[in-house]
């Protein structure tokens, strides 16, 4: 039987590489595409030996050519952390607009079903809590975070336009805070930042007073939700995340306890437009996909901590690390 073929943009990134693994496990022919601005080939190097895996080094903001048929496209190409999208704001806007346009055009040409990766950031600093898919958000379009927030909001609008006008089979996943192996050490998000500081013997930096909340979903749970959404018949956005909510200060304390270190928590000013609350309403995911997260934060953090400890960057003393 001929294998189904799937293109995964951003395939060398944190989420993209985990999705490559999942679809290889499901016996698909997987084509990963990445321009490697934030992706890392080390995330997929174990797949290069497989005959049902290909890698294209390409920027999806430019025309995409993939020979042969495609059954599915997962569009996950985008910077996803504040450090990245504040450093490369134009590229962030382009991948959300031009990149999405190119992926949707490819889906139309190949008669493929496409799932685009949106984000909880489309809700901005929410005035509704928890956030259901029907909430339209509270976003500052010209603030520093606007380059990411508005790129994703435009991405959703264009996806639905292709669905309604061209009849393209589309799916939209709104991803809430996710963590797990293959996160980048320096991507600026709370979990790798806190674990990195703990391992280097540095104080833990919390922005604001630490009362802002986040809801962390382990990557395996997220991948399962994405897989179920892709295979579903539902074409409107669906939240995928873990509704277990925690303050950032409490989260920092959990990391200190996990790592067995003795760091102090130090507080710095909260960045502009940083969301005060973040928790998904996953009623739709439960009802439509029969999905909810299975991995507890305690178990997921233990797995993630072991991953970070194994990285070459951390198999050195704090003094050596700080001198690099």
Backbone torsions as a table, in degrees:
resi	resn	phi	psi	omega
1	UNK	NA	135.8	-179.3
2	UNK	-70.0	132.5	178.1
3	UNK	-67.8	144.5	170.1
4	UNK	-72.3	149.7	-175.9
5	UNK	-114.3	135.4	-179.1
6	UNK	-133.1	135.3	173.7
7	UNK	-101.2	129.0	177.9
8	UNK	-120.0	105.8	177.0
9	UNK	-80.1	149.7	-170.6
10	UNK	69.4	27.0	-170.7
11	UNK	-68.2	-15.5	178.0
12	UNK	-97.4	4.7	179.8
13	UNK	-86.7	-176.4	-178.6
14	UNK	-57.6	-59.7	-178.6
15	UNK	-74.1	-43.0	-177.7
16	UNK	-58.0	-42.0	-178.8
17	UNK	-69.2	-36.6	176.1
18	UNK	-66.3	-34.8	175.7
19	UNK	-69.7	-36.6	174.7
20	UNK	-57.1	-45.4	179.4
21	UNK	-59.6	-43.5	-177.2
22	UNK	-63.7	-43.2	-176.5
23	UNK	-78.6	-25.6	168.9
24	UNK	-64.4	-42.9	178.3
25	UNK	-61.0	-33.4	178.9
26	UNK	-83.4	6.3	176.0
27	UNK	68.3	37.8	171.7
28	UNK	-89.3	160.4	164.3
29	UNK	-87.9	115.0	-172.3
30	UNK	-105.1	128.0	173.1
31	UNK	-113.0	112.7	177.6
32	UNK	-95.5	137.2	178.9
33	UNK	-128.5	132.8	-177.6
34	UNK	-161.2	141.6	174.3
35	UNK	-92.4	-2.3	172.7
36	UNK	66.9	22.1	173.0
37	UNK	-67.3	-44.1	175.1
38	UNK	-120.4	-13.0	177.2
39	UNK	-78.2	168.8	-176.0
40	UNK	-143.4	123.2	-179.1
41	UNK	-60.2	-23.4	178.6
42	UNK	-61.1	-24.4	-179.7
43	UNK	-69.8	-22.8	-176.1
44	UNK	-124.8	7.9	-175.2
45	UNK	-61.4	-28.3	179.8
46	UNK	-70.1	-12.7	-178.4
47	UNK	-94.9	-14.7	-173.2
48	UNK	-62.9	-26.6	-178.9
49	UNK	-76.8	-9.8	-175.4
50	UNK	-84.7	139.6	-179.1
51	UNK	-75.0	-16.7	178.8
52	UNK	-102.5	28.4	176.6
53	UNK	-134.2	136.4	174.9
54	UNK	-132.7	153.5	174.7
55	UNK	-128.0	129.7	174.7
56	UNK	-113.2	121.4	175.0
57	UNK	-85.6	99.3	-171.6
58	UNK	-155.1	147.3	176.0
59	UNK	-94.9	116.8	-175.3
60	UNK	-69.8	-9.6	174.8
61	UNK	-70.5	-13.1	174.2
62	UNK	-104.4	164.1	-176.8
63	UNK	-50.8	136.2	-178.7
64	UNK	-104.8	125.8	173.2
65	UNK	-120.7	121.5	174.7
66	UNK	-128.2	114.1	-179.9
67	UNK	-69.6	153.0	177.3
68	UNK	84.5	-179.5	-177.9
69	UNK	-80.3	159.7	172.2
70	UNK	-134.5	134.5	175.3
71	UNK	-92.5	-37.5	-176.0
72	UNK	-140.9	152.7	171.3
73	UNK	-131.5	131.7	170.7
74	UNK	-112.0	115.9	-177.8
75	UNK	-97.9	97.0	-178.2
76	UNK	-119.2	13.6	-180.0
77	UNK	-79.0	112.7	175.2
78	UNK	178.0	140.1	165.3
79	UNK	-58.6	146.6	-174.7
80	UNK	-132.1	2.3	179.5
81	UNK	-121.1	152.4	-179.4
82	UNK	-56.0	-39.0	179.2
83	UNK	-57.9	-43.0	-177.7
84	UNK	-70.6	-52.8	-172.3
85	UNK	-75.5	-16.3	171.9
86	UNK	-80.1	-26.4	179.2
87	UNK	-82.8	-34.3	-178.8
88	UNK	-127.9	64.9	-174.3
89	UNK	-65.9	-37.8	-177.3
90	UNK	-68.2	-44.4	178.1
91	UNK	-61.7	-34.6	178.7
92	UNK	-64.1	-44.0	177.8
93	UNK	-65.9	-38.6	-177.5
94	UNK	-68.9	-40.8	-177.9
95	UNK	-69.9	-30.9	177.6
96	UNK	-75.4	-26.1	-178.0
97	UNK	-104.4	-70.6	-178.9
98	UNK	-63.1	-41.8	-179.4
99	UNK	-62.5	-42.7	178.3
100	UNK	-66.1	-41.5	177.7
101	UNK	-58.5	-45.0	-179.9
102	UNK	-64.4	-41.5	179.8
103	UNK	-66.6	-40.8	178.5
104	UNK	-67.0	-38.8	175.9
105	UNK	-62.6	-39.4	177.4
106	UNK	-65.4	-42.1	178.2
107	UNK	-60.6	-41.4	178.3
108	UNK	-63.6	-44.8	-177.7
109	UNK	-66.5	-35.4	-176.2
110	UNK	-94.2	-3.0	-174.8
111	UNK	55.5	44.6	-177.5
112	UNK	-104.4	151.6	171.5
113	UNK	-82.2	135.5	-178.0
114	UNK	-122.6	135.6	172.5
115	UNK	-114.9	126.6	178.9
116	UNK	-106.7	143.1	-178.6
117	UNK	-90.3	105.4	171.1
118	UNK	-96.6	-164.9	-168.9
119	UNK	-152.5	156.5	172.6
120	UNK	-63.0	-16.4	-179.7
121	UNK	-66.4	-15.8	176.4
122	UNK	-66.5	-17.2	175.9
123	UNK	-82.5	-12.7	179.6
124	UNK	63.2	-141.4	174.6
125	UNK	-90.8	93.7	-161.6
126	UNK	-71.9	145.9	173.8
127	UNK	-100.8	-2.1	177.1
128	UNK	-120.5	133.7	-175.3
129	UNK	-144.1	131.5	-8.8
130	UNK	-67.4	174.3	-171.9
131	UNK	-94.3	113.5	173.1
132	UNK	-87.9	162.8	-178.9
133	UNK	-62.7	-24.4	-178.4
134	UNK	-75.5	-14.3	179.8
135	UNK	-73.9	131.7	-173.8
136	UNK	-88.3	-10.4	173.4
137	UNK	98.8	168.2	-178.3
138	UNK	-140.3	85.5	-168.0
139	UNK	-120.1	139.2	172.6
140	UNK	-91.3	105.6	-173.2
141	UNK	-70.1	-19.9	-178.1
142	UNK	-112.0	7.7	174.9
143	UNK	-77.6	172.2	-177.6
144	UNK	-60.4	-29.8	179.0
145	UNK	-83.3	-8.6	-176.1
146	UNK	-61.0	-28.3	-177.8
147	UNK	-63.0	-33.2	178.5
148	UNK	-86.5	-49.1	-176.8
149	UNK	-58.2	-48.8	-175.7
150	UNK	-74.3	-30.3	175.0
151	UNK	-60.6	-41.9	-178.9
152	UNK	-72.8	-35.1	178.4
153	UNK	-67.9	-41.1	175.5
154	UNK	-63.0	-40.5	179.5
155	UNK	-57.6	-44.3	178.2
156	UNK	-63.7	-42.2	-178.5
157	UNK	-63.5	-43.5	-179.8
158	UNK	-66.9	-38.1	178.9
159	UNK	-61.0	-45.6	179.4
160	UNK	-69.1	-30.0	176.7
161	UNK	-65.8	-42.2	177.5
162	UNK	-66.2	-34.7	177.9
163	UNK	-64.7	-47.6	-173.2
164	UNK	-81.0	-38.3	-174.2
165	UNK	-87.6	-40.4	-176.4
166	UNK	-103.9	-7.5	-179.8
167	UNK	72.6	20.5	178.3
168	UNK	-70.8	136.8	176.3
169	UNK	-74.8	111.7	-176.0
170	UNK	-122.6	152.3	173.1
171	UNK	-135.9	145.8	179.6
172	UNK	-129.6	121.6	175.6
173	UNK	-108.3	128.4	173.8
174	UNK	-98.4	107.3	-171.9
175	UNK	-90.9	126.2	172.8
176	UNK	-93.3	174.9	-173.7
177	UNK	-46.4	124.2	-177.3
178	UNK	-125.8	148.1	-179.7
179	UNK	-144.9	166.0	177.6
180	UNK	148.0	-178.5	178.2
181	UNK	-54.8	143.7	-179.6
182	UNK	85.4	2.3	167.1
183	UNK	-61.7	147.6	178.1
184	UNK	-81.7	143.3	-179.0
185	UNK	-62.5	-36.0	-169.6
186	UNK	-110.0	29.2	-175.0
187	UNK	-87.6	-1.9	171.0
188	UNK	87.4	-6.3	179.5
189	UNK	-80.1	161.3	-167.9
190	UNK	-58.7	-47.3	-172.0
191	UNK	-64.2	-55.0	179.2
192	UNK	-64.7	-32.6	178.3
193	UNK	-63.7	-46.9	-178.2
194	UNK	-66.1	-45.9	-179.6
195	UNK	-65.4	-41.3	178.2
196	UNK	-59.8	-45.3	179.6
197	UNK	-63.5	-40.8	179.5
198	UNK	-62.9	-44.7	-178.8
199	UNK	-68.1	-27.7	179.3
200	UNK	-89.3	-0.6	179.7
201	UNK	76.7	21.8	-179.7
202	UNK	-97.6	159.3	173.4
203	UNK	-65.8	152.0	179.7
204	UNK	-85.2	124.3	-178.0
205	UNK	-93.3	120.6	175.6
206	UNK	-115.5	131.2	179.1
207	UNK	-89.8	141.1	-173.9
208	UNK	73.1	-154.9	179.0
209	UNK	-93.1	3.1	177.5
210	UNK	83.6	4.8	-178.3
211	UNK	-84.1	-11.7	177.0
212	UNK	-65.9	148.3	-173.6
213	UNK	-112.7	154.2	172.0
214	UNK	-140.0	163.2	179.1
215	UNK	-129.9	114.4	-169.8
216	UNK	-101.5	127.4	-179.0
217	UNK	-112.6	130.6	178.9
218	UNK	-70.5	143.8	-170.7
219	UNK	-59.8	-35.8	179.8
220	UNK	-62.6	-38.8	176.9
221	UNK	-65.2	-43.2	-179.8
222	UNK	-60.9	-46.4	-179.1
223	UNK	-59.5	-40.2	177.7
224	UNK	-62.6	-42.8	178.5
225	UNK	-63.3	-40.9	178.4
226	UNK	-64.4	-43.1	179.4
227	UNK	-60.1	-45.7	-179.6
228	UNK	-65.5	-37.6	179.1
229	UNK	-66.6	-42.9	178.9
230	UNK	-58.0	-39.3	-176.7
231	UNK	-85.4	-3.1	-178.2
232	UNK	-84.3	177.4	176.6
233	UNK	-105.0	16.2	-173.3
234	UNK	-99.4	125.8	-173.3
235	UNK	-110.5	4.1	174.8
236	UNK	-96.5	164.2	-176.3
237	UNK	-60.3	145.0	177.2
238	UNK	-131.2	128.6	173.7
239	UNK	-71.7	131.2	170.3
240	UNK	-126.3	116.0	-179.0
241	UNK	-176.2	178.3	-179.3
242	UNK	-104.5	121.2	-177.1
243	UNK	-75.4	1.5	177.3
244	UNK	-73.4	107.9	-170.4
245	UNK	-97.8	143.3	-179.8
246	UNK	-147.2	146.2	175.4
247	UNK	-74.5	156.0	-179.9
248	UNK	-65.0	-35.0	177.7
249	UNK	-64.7	-44.6	177.4
250	UNK	-62.9	-36.8	179.3
251	UNK	-65.3	-41.9	177.1
252	UNK	-60.6	-40.1	178.4
253	UNK	-64.6	-37.9	176.5
254	UNK	-62.4	-40.0	-179.6
255	UNK	-66.3	-41.7	177.8
256	UNK	-61.2	-42.1	178.6
257	UNK	-66.5	-41.4	-179.7
258	UNK	-61.7	-43.9	-174.1
259	UNK	-84.7	-12.4	179.7
260	UNK	67.9	25.3	-179.9
261	UNK	-99.8	175.3	-173.0
262	UNK	-121.0	31.7	-177.2
263	UNK	-67.6	151.6	169.2
264	UNK	-87.7	158.2	171.6
265	UNK	-97.6	126.0	177.4
266	UNK	-114.3	146.3	-173.7
267	UNK	-110.5	137.2	177.3
268	UNK	-128.1	162.5	-177.2
269	UNK	-58.9	144.0	-179.7
270	UNK	-73.1	130.8	177.4
271	UNK	-61.0	155.6	-179.3
272	UNK	-60.3	135.0	175.2
273	UNK	66.0	15.7	177.8
274	UNK	-65.9	128.4	-176.4
275	UNK	-62.3	138.1	179.7
276	UNK	-84.0	-27.1	-179.1
277	UNK	-138.7	144.8	176.2
278	UNK	-153.0	111.6	175.2
279	UNK	-154.4	128.0	-177.5
280	UNK	-80.2	143.0	162.9
281	UNK	-87.9	112.2	-175.6
282	UNK	-104.5	24.3	-179.8
283	UNK	-56.5	-42.2	-179.3
284	UNK	-64.8	-43.9	179.9
285	UNK	-60.9	-39.6	178.3
286	UNK	-65.1	-45.2	-174.4
287	UNK	-74.0	-46.6	-171.6
288	UNK	-85.8	-38.7	-173.4
289	UNK	-106.0	-6.5	-173.2
290	UNK	53.1	44.0	-175.6
291	UNK	-120.4	139.9	164.4
292	UNK	-156.5	156.2	-177.0
293	UNK	-65.1	145.1	-178.4
294	UNK	-111.3	-28.3	-172.7
295	UNK	-88.7	123.9	178.7
296	UNK	-69.8	156.6	178.3
297	UNK	-61.9	-36.8	179.2
298	UNK	-60.5	-47.1	-179.3
299	UNK	-69.4	-42.7	-179.5
300	UNK	-63.7	-40.7	179.2
301	UNK	-65.7	-37.1	179.1
302	UNK	-62.3	-43.2	178.7
303	UNK	-64.4	-43.3	-177.6
304	UNK	-67.3	-39.3	179.3
305	UNK	-62.8	-42.6	178.4
306	UNK	-62.6	-36.6	177.3
307	UNK	-63.2	-49.1	-178.7
308	UNK	-62.7	-39.5	179.7
309	UNK	-62.9	-27.5	-176.7
310	UNK	-81.7	-10.6	-176.1
311	UNK	-72.7	144.3	180.0
312	UNK	-56.7	-31.8	-178.3
313	UNK	-60.4	-26.6	-174.9
314	UNK	-105.7	-3.9	178.3
315	UNK	-89.0	52.8	178.7
316	UNK	-151.2	170.0	-179.9
317	UNK	-80.2	157.8	178.1
318	UNK	-56.6	-38.5	-178.8
319	UNK	-63.2	-43.4	179.2
320	UNK	-63.6	-39.7	-178.6
321	UNK	-63.6	-45.8	-174.9
322	UNK	-68.9	-21.3	-179.2
323	UNK	-84.2	-9.3	-177.1
324	UNK	-78.5	NA	NA
